[in-house]
């Protein structure tokens, strides 16, 4: 991807925090990264060669501690899953869980998701993409850091197969409305909600500990599902 086609990103949607890995996470990372991990390298991935099959590929952006990704991969062994996360403790947690549950259909990248999408994911390669509870950057002056922006929507749409989906969820209503506005404005994406807004929580979306805690505190959750036209 050259400078003219790369989405303009003056700021990143994340801050690298120096979270401390537990001894178990560290051991898992050191031992299992060669098995599940992919280093960032500009150039399109050969996804069938990477996974050793032609199964549909699904991408989760910012998987946190990886619980949702691990559950989806275990529940759907006929799918291949790519996960992107910049925070190493979460990567270590996921790698350990993948080994424990015997999942071989997951590969992990520890890099900026927008750069991975632009530089490593071929066009029309993804059957689906997930963005669960991204950083809402709730202060108005930080809204520009939100990952869901017009350039991101256009880039992601190019990476989906026709009929492929993008499923986002947030517990911040303001961010939900922001995503609705941005995604509705992308000509390549179609909102699947019957009322053109939000969908009920899909049964297939794992209920994470983060979400359970928010629900106990009375937080709402908004799900958006779009399809590539």
Buried (B, 14 or more C-beta within 10 A) or exposed (E): BEEEEBBEBEEBBBEEEEEEBEEEBBBBBEEBBEEBBBEEEEEEBEBEEEBEEEBBBBBBBBBBBBBBBBBBBBEBEEBBBBBBBBBBBBBBBBBBBBBEEEBBBBBBBBBBBBBBBBBBBEEEBBBBBBBBBBBBBEEEEEBEBBBBBEBBBBBBBBBBBEEBBBBBBBBBBEBBBBBBEBBBEBEBBBBBBEEEEBBEEEEEBBBBEBBEEBEEEEEEBBBBBBBBE
